[in-house]
Amino acid sequence: MIYPFDTFIVFNYECKRYYGSYDMSFPLTKKNYDVVIVGAGPAGSMAAKYAALGGADVLFVDRKREIGTPIQCAGFTPDASEIEKLIPGMTLPKEMKELPKNSILCQTKKQRLYTPDLKSKEFDVNGYVLDRRLFDTELAEQAALQGAELLCGTTVKSVAFCVADAAKYTVRLSGVFGKIDVTAKVIIGADGPNSLIGKTFGLSNSEYERGIGFEYKMTGVDIDSESLEMYFGNKYVPGGYIWIFPEGDGKANVGIGIRRSLCTEKLPAREFLNRFIREHPIASEKLKGGKITSVIAGAIPVSGAPVRTATDSVMIAGDAAGHVMATNGGGIPFAMAAGKIAGETAAEAVMSNKCGRGLSVAAYEQRWRAEFGEALDASVQARKLMDKFLVSDTRMNAAFKLLPAEKLKEMQCGGISGTMKKGLDFLLK
Ligand SMILES: Cc1cc2nc3c(=O)[nH]c(=O)nc-3n(C[C@H](O)[C@H](O)[C@H](O)COP(=O)(O)OP(=O)(O)OC[C@H]3O[C@@H](n4cnc5c(N)ncnc54)[C@H](O)[C@@H]3O)c2cc1C
């Protein structure tokens, strides 16, 4: 059930006028839920949908007034068949296999990588560039249609053990509708890279490293409309990469992902990106005359998952749990898969009355790790190895020369064979 924001603004105003109070207008049907989910991104909405489908009373909450806005993503996702090939153990949710048509901006067929010395290699990748605003809204609506209650424009301020009932949590909410406490038997933190739930329940990654993503949506550019492009080189993007993703109709998402620890030149990400658009010998030709229609920024966790992602009836999923391919920052498929598993686990715990303080939701941890834990760990190892190349243009050029295009594709998912590793180690000497 989605409560339109505008309706409640008006309702709030009327309440204040006639009753002198905002409290009457809180758009919830109850105060005690089985499952409360923090965040309505891909992980949160999938968790809400599957917990509701499993029979639980679900509330999912997002501080964004409009779901998916502001966007904090470039929106690329490989086709399900590509993911299944690269990560064979992963069971992709059907929502990944049947992406909502209205949210697909562009279909891609190739990925092209440019080295610092301006050579390129490319391989086939079937994928989609999504409008994340529409995509996130669609997923949230699907959850709401299954009976989950959505509260947008509301921040979860804290979650603590319930004083009156040790088997429950008290969730403190504050936002456009006012302030209220609700209770839950199970909590799912799908609250992104700076997860409050992770921090509150000791589930954060001790070795936390994150990238900064900064991007423009541009119109009036002259790019290859079927290819993703990635550019490397310390002048434009020290210790990271710049991407150009087509969005159809002469539009593109042009962004930079960097890590401060690898930057020798201390400039804001924005300055590097502007320099790239202005001066890169290949890209500037494609982007000249383009106009910026949107500025987007966000954090990308790149240190993998913490040791534990579940504790007494609390789970974290998606970016909150470091469910991101550390080599390229892609997190949409993992957030959706983890969200689904978390929602199903929550519903099972509630339905079998096995939740509350002291009772674990360890099945969640086991399931997601069995499906894609190894791939995420491998991507962190590959990222650490690639860091040694990213800081040196000479090494980067040599690595690209050594590796065939298909191997570069595998490497993005952490796939580094023994022979590849030996070759790369040799280049590091
Ligand atoms: C610049 C950039 C580009 C990216 N490009 C890609 C890409 O092309 N492809 C790809 O696969 N991945 C990409 N990613 C990563 C991708 O965006 C994430 O992996 C994905 O969004 C994770 O989904 P999620 O549901 O876990 O978290 P999010 O989508 O971050 O959702 C978390 C939600 O929780 C809400 N929230 C947080 N705290 C609270 C609180 N206390 N109370 C209420 N609500 C709260 C937030 O408002 C947010 O809506 C990119 C990331 C960035 C920053």
The ligand as an SDF file (V2000), in Angstrom:
LIG
                    3D

 53 58  0  0  0  0  0  0  0  0999 V2000
   27.6560    6.7800   -8.6960 C   0  0  0  0  0  0  0  0  0  0  0  0
   27.2580    5.3300   -8.6150 C   0  0  0  0  0  0  0  0  0  0  0  0
   27.0870    4.5910   -9.7870 C   0  0  0  0  0  0  0  0  0  0  0  0
   26.7050    3.2510   -9.7150 C   0  0  0  0  0  0  0  0  0  0  0  0
   26.5030    2.5590  -10.8690 N   0  0  0  0  0  0  0  0  0  0  0  0
   26.0990    1.2660  -10.8290 C   0  0  0  0  0  0  0  0  0  0  0  0
   25.8020    0.5530  -12.0240 C   0  0  0  0  0  0  0  0  0  0  0  0
   25.8980    1.0780  -13.1350 O   0  0  0  0  0  0  0  0  0  0  0  0
   25.4010   -0.7330  -11.9160 N   0  0  0  0  0  0  0  0  0  0  0  0
   25.2730   -1.3700  -10.6890 C   0  0  0  0  0  0  0  0  0  0  0  0
   24.9140   -2.5680  -10.6480 O   0  0  0  0  0  0  0  0  0  0  0  0
   25.5220   -0.7000   -9.5360 N   0  0  0  0  0  0  0  0  0  0  0  0
   25.9110    0.6080   -9.5830 C   0  0  0  0  0  0  0  0  0  0  0  0
   26.1170    1.2900   -8.4170 N   0  0  0  0  0  0  0  0  0  0  0  0
   25.8580    0.5890   -7.1460 C   0  0  0  0  0  0  0  0  0  0  0  0
   24.3420    0.4770   -6.9130 C   0  0  0  0  0  0  0  0  0  0  0  0
   23.7650    1.7560   -6.9850 O   0  0  0  0  0  0  0  0  0  0  0  0
   24.0680   -0.1620   -5.5510 C   0  0  0  0  0  0  0  0  0  0  0  0
   24.8190   -1.3480   -5.4330 O   0  0  0  0  0  0  0  0  0  0  0  0
   22.5860   -0.4810   -5.3560 C   0  0  0  0  0  0  0  0  0  0  0  0
   21.8040    0.6750   -5.4020 O   0  0  0  0  0  0  0  0  0  0  0  0
   22.3980   -1.1600   -4.0080 C   0  0  0  0  0  0  0  0  0  0  0  0
   21.0360   -1.2600   -3.6940 O   0  0  0  0  0  0  0  0  0  0  0  0
   20.5740   -1.1990   -2.1650 P   0  0  0  0  0  0  0  0  0  0  0  0
   19.1140   -1.3980   -2.1760 O   0  0  0  0  0  0  0  0  0  0  0  0
   21.4220   -2.1000   -1.3570 O   0  0  0  0  0  0  0  0  0  0  0  0
   20.9620    0.2590   -1.6650 O   0  0  0  0  0  0  0  0  0  0  0  0
   20.4460    1.6790   -2.1530 P   0  0  0  0  0  0  0  0  0  0  0  0
   20.0020    1.6380   -3.5570 O   0  0  0  0  0  0  0  0  0  0  0  0
   21.5350    2.6230   -1.7600 O   0  0  0  0  0  0  0  0  0  0  0  0
   19.1700    1.9390   -1.2470 O   0  0  0  0  0  0  0  0  0  0  0  0
   19.2940    2.2060    0.1290 C   0  0  0  0  0  0  0  0  0  0  0  0
   18.0910    3.0270    0.5280 C   0  0  0  0  0  0  0  0  0  0  0  0
   18.0810    3.1490    1.9490 O   0  0  0  0  0  0  0  0  0  0  0  0
   17.6210    4.4530    2.2620 C   0  0  0  0  0  0  0  0  0  0  0  0
   18.0770    4.7440    3.6290 N   0  0  0  0  0  0  0  0  0  0  0  0
   19.3550    4.7620    4.0840 C   0  0  0  0  0  0  0  0  0  0  0  0
   19.3870    5.0130    5.4100 N   0  0  0  0  0  0  0  0  0  0  0  0
   18.0900    5.1590    5.8090 C   0  0  0  0  0  0  0  0  0  0  0  0
   17.4600    5.4430    7.0480 C   0  0  0  0  0  0  0  0  0  0  0  0
   18.1600    5.5570    8.1900 N   0  0  0  0  0  0  0  0  0  0  0  0
   16.1170    5.5470    7.0870 N   0  0  0  0  0  0  0  0  0  0  0  0
   15.3650    5.4060    5.9440 C   0  0  0  0  0  0  0  0  0  0  0  0
   15.9240    5.1420    4.7390 N   0  0  0  0  0  0  0  0  0  0  0  0
   17.2660    5.0000    4.6770 C   0  0  0  0  0  0  0  0  0  0  0  0
   18.2180    5.3400    1.1920 C   0  0  0  0  0  0  0  0  0  0  0  0
   17.4810    6.5430    1.0430 O   0  0  0  0  0  0  0  0  0  0  0  0
   18.1310    4.4480   -0.0470 C   0  0  0  0  0  0  0  0  0  0  0  0
   16.9750    4.6700   -0.7990 O   0  0  0  0  0  0  0  0  0  0  0  0
   26.5100    2.6270   -8.4510 C   0  0  0  0  0  0  0  0  0  0  0  0
   26.6880    3.3660   -7.2730 C   0  0  0  0  0  0  0  0  0  0  0  0
   27.0520    4.7070   -7.3530 C   0  0  0  0  0  0  0  0  0  0  0  0
   27.2220    5.4920   -6.0800 C   0  0  0  0  0  0  0  0  0  0  0  0
  1  2  1  0
  2  3  1  0
  2 52  2  0
  3  4  2  0
  4  5  1  0
  4 50  1  0
  5  6  2  0
  6  7  1  0
  6 13  1  0
  7  8  2  0
  7  9  1  0
  9 10  1  0
 10 11  2  0
 10 12  1  0
 12 13  2  0
 13 14  1  0
 14 15  1  0
 14 50  1  0
 15 16  1  0
 16 17  1  0
 16 18  1  0
 18 19  1  0
 18 20  1  0
 20 21  1  0
 20 22  1  0
 22 23  1  0
 23 24  1  0
 24 25  2  0
 24 26  1  0
 24 27  1  0
 27 28  1  0
 28 29  2  0
 28 30  1  0
 28 31  1  0
 31 32  1  0
 32 33  1  0
 33 34  1  0
 33 48  1  0
 34 35  1  0
 35 36  1  0
 35 46  1  0
 36 37  1  0
 36 45  1  0
 37 38  2  0
 38 39  1  0
 39 40  1  0
 39 45  2  0
 40 41  1  0
 40 42  2  0
 42 43  1  0
 43 44  2  0
 44 45  1  0
 46 47  1  0
 46 48  1  0
 48 49  1  0
 50 51  2  0
 51 52  1  0
 52 53  1  0
M  END
$$$$
